[in-house]
């Protein structure tokens, strides 16, 4: 169970404190003789996006609050690049790693190898079955159902739907998509269910015509939307499951002079998505809390590095609940987000 792993991690870290080898802290070059340098931890994302800039702000704030050195890494080369980062961090002897796995099912070995050398937690997207000590994030299946409720509110009589997402190898993407489909089709909850993306899924008056992936290629993501508008001009709704998808949906719709004709359901808090809600072109978005993902991940790693109680539940999941943002909520939410990331507030109407 997770409790046993954490206790073991505490003991191992305590034995390493003060050592100059491995993942332990070394003495500082200033201050009292024998004083220990702050622990060094890393926050590894699954790509580059504004979403991760928000998380970086939270991780940096926690570094100051808990006196740890924080390194934020954003892979640009997919699984291979992320694997290289994890292996390099272990070699450099960091005191803890928080990672958002790109392809969890095929990364268990690299996550476990890192966990054998230092404290490893996941965030945003989990790696079930690995040796990670905790998962910081939301229940992605439930969040998908929240997006499904937005869709049903906007199209109560049913309709044809296309889903757009970076990749389905990620645990979070698969669960969001399935939660969305199950909610729209009126199914009982079952996070283990999986509808293959190759064929339409129908029920409850709705047809999920397809799911298109882009592998984080923005040009491909926009082209996917343009292709759907060409091949399925009667499409009623488009859902973007990753932060950059809704803005690119809006770009494609604007280019086709279809803004306001096709219902758009968003995910995450990209500025263009929030502006789309204000303008009436997005019905709403399901937001995570990337700032808190970064902040909480670093807090947990800092406490683990010092042998303190990290407060991780027996389940291993540190839940950061999702929220649904509609027009009535968008100004307050957006301004709070901008304050946390050091930006000027947006003008309220």
N, C-alpha and C positions, 0 to 999 in steps of 0.2 A: 504494500500500500504506500501511498505518497508520504505518510507520516514517517514510516521507517526510512525512506530514502532521504528525507530532509534531516532526520537525526544523524544519519550516516554522513551527510554532507557537512553538517555542523561540526562533527567530530574531526572530519578530515581537514576542513578549513582551519579549525583551531590548531591542529598540529602543524599546519604550514605557516601560520602567522609568524612574521619575523624572519622567515627563511629568505635567502636571496636566490633560490632556485625554484623551478616549477612555477605554479600559479600564485605563490605567496607574495606578500608585499615586501619591499626592501626599505632600508633606512633612508630618510630624507637627507639632503646635503645641508640643511639648515635647521635651526631650532635645537632642542635638547638632544644630547647624545643618545643614540639608541631609539629616537623617535621613529615611528613607522610611516612610510609613505602611504598616501591614500590608496585604497584598492583601485585596480584598473578593470573596468568592465566595458563590454561592447554591446551595441544595439544594432542588429543587422536586419535590414528590411528585405522585402522580396522584389524591390525594383526602385525606380525613381518616379516620384509623383508629389504633388502638393500635399497630399495626405501625409506623406512621410516627413515633409517639412514641419508639419504640425506636431507629429510624434517626436521629431528631433527637438523641438522647443521644450516639450515635456521632459524628455530625457536629460536635456541640458540643465533645466531647472532643478531636477532631482539630484543631479551631480553636485550642484552647489549646496542643496539642502542637506544632503547626506555625506558630503565630503568624499566623493569618489571621482576619479578621472573617467570620463565617458567618451568613448569613440563611437561615432555613428557611421555605419557603412551601408551604402546603397548599391547593390549589384546592378550592373548594366548588361551582363552577359548570361542571364538566366541561371539555371541550376549549376552549370560548370563554374561560373563566377562566384556564386554563393558558396559552393563547396570549397573553392580555393580560399575564400575569406575565412571560413570556419577553421580550416586546417592551419592557416597562418596565425590566427588568433591563439590557437592551442599551442603552437610552436613558440609564440612570444610569451606564453605563460600568463594570459589574462586571468583575472580572478572570477570572471563570470561572463556568460554570453546569453543574450536574449535574441532569438531568431524567429523570423516569420518564414517557415519552410515554403519553398516554391512547389515542390513535388514531394509531399510528405511520405507517401507510400514507398518511394524510391530513394529517400534520404535517411531512412532509419539508421543505416550503418554509419553514416558520417555524423549524425546527431549523437548516436550512442558512443562513437569514438571520442567525440568532444566531451560528452558527459562523464566518460571515464577519467578525464583529466581535470575538469573544472565544473562549476555549477552551470547548468544549461536550463533555460526556460524557453517556452515559445510564447509568441504574442501574435495577435491578429488572426493567424491561421495555425491550427494545432498539428501535432504529429502524434496521433494516438498510437500507443504501443511502443513508443520510444522511451528512453531513459530520462527524458526531460523531467524536471522537478515540479513544474507548474505551467499552466497555460493562462496567460493574461488576455482577456478579450471577451467578446460577447458570444452568445449562442447563435451561430450563423444560420442554423435552420429556423429558429424562431424569428430572426431578423428577416429572413426570406419570406416568412408568412406575413410579417408586418408590411413588406412591400406588396404582397399579394392583396392585402386588405385595401391598400391605396388604389390598386388597380380596380378592384371590385367596386369601390366607391365611385371611381370615375367612369366606369363602364358597367353599371348594374345589370344591363340587359345582355351582357356577353360581348364577344368580339374576337378578332384575330390578333395574336400577339407574337412578337419576336423578342428574343432575349439576346443581349450582347454582353460579353464578358472576356476578360483577358485570356484565361485558360481554365480548364476544368480539372487539371491535375491537382490544383490547390484544394485543400480540405474546405477552406472557407467558401470558395466559389461553388464547389459541388453542393454544399449544404444550403447556401443561399438560393441557388437555382431550384433545388428540390423543394425547399420550403415555399418558395413562390408558387411553383406548379401545384403543390398539394393544396395550398390555400385557395387558389383560383378555381381549382377543380372541385373544391368542397370535400376533400378527403380528410380522414382522421390522421392526426399527426403520426409520422413514422420517419424519423431521421435516417433510418437505414434503407429506405426505399430509394431507387435510382431509375429514373426514366432515361433511357439512352437518347442522346441528342439528335440522332439521325432521322427520326420520324416524328410527325406531328402527334401531339397528345391532346385528346379532346375530352370534354366533360363539363357539365354545369353551364352549358351555353358558350363556353370559351374553347378556342383552339390555340394551343401553343404551337405555332407553325414551325419553329426551329430555334436553335441556339447557335450563334456564330461567335467564334473565338478569334483573337487577334495576336496572341502571344506578346502583349504589351507594345505592339507596333501601332502607333497612333494613326499613321496613314492607312494601314489595313483596317483599323477600327472604323474610321470614317467611310472607307470604301465599302465595308460590310453594310453600313446603313444605306448608302447610296444604291447598292445592289438590291437591297430589299425593296426600296422605294420604286425601283425600276421593275422588278419581277412581281412584286405584290403591292400594286398601287392602292389596293383597298385595305391595307393593314390598318388596324384600329389603334394599336398601342405598341410602344417600344419601351423596353426596360433595360437600363444600363446598370450592371451589377458591380463594376469597379469604378473608382472615383473619376477616371477620365472618360468613361463611356457616355454618361449623360451630356457633357459639354459637346462631344463630337456628334452625338445624335442631334443636338440642337443646331450645330453648324450645318449638317447635311440637310436637315429639314428647312433651314433658312435658305440654303442654296437651291432647294427644289420648290421654294415658295409654299411650303407645307406647314409652317409654324402655326400652331393653334388647331390644326386639323387632326393631327395624330397625338394621342395621349402619350405623355412621357412620364415614366416613373423612374426616379433616380435612386442612387445609393451614394452615400458619403457627402462631404460638405465642400466640394469644389466651388469656388466663387461663381463660376458660370452657371452651375446648377442652382445655387441660391438666388442668383439674379433671375434665372429662369422661373423660379417660383414667384418672385416679386412681379415679374412681367406677365404671369399667367400662362407660361408655356410649359411649365413642369407642374404636375399636380401635387408633388411632394417628394421627399427623399427620406430614406432611412439612414440615419447617421450613427456612426460609431463615436468613439471618443479617443481619437489618436493621441491627443495631448496626454490623456490619462494613461493610455497604453505605454507611452514612453516614460512618463513619470513613475508609474507603478512598477514597471519592469526594472528600472534602475534602483528603486527603493528595495525591492525584493533581493536583487543581486548584491546590493550594498550590505544588507543585513546578513545574507548568507556568507558573504566574504568575512564578516566579523564574528560569525558564529552566533548571531542573534536569532530570535524567533522571527521568521519572515511572515508569519500570519497566514500561511497558505492552508486552505481548507483540506480536509481529508480527501475530497474528490480531486484535488489538484487544480481545479478551475477557479481562478480569481476573476469573478464576473464583473465586467464593466458594461452595464446594460445599454442597449441600443435605444434610440429615440426616433419618433416620426416627426418630421418637420413639414408643416403646411404653411400656407400664406400667413396665417395669424401668428405663427411662431418665428418666422424667418428673421425679422429685424433683431429681436432680442438675442436669438441664438447666434447670428452672424457677428453682432457687436461683441458678445462675450468671447467668441473665438478670436476675433481680431485683437482684442486686448491681450489675450494670452500669448499671442504670437507677435506682439509689439507693433501692430499696425493701427492706423487711424480708424475710428469707427465709421460705419457707413451711414449715410443720411437716411433717417426714417421718414416715411411718407405720412 
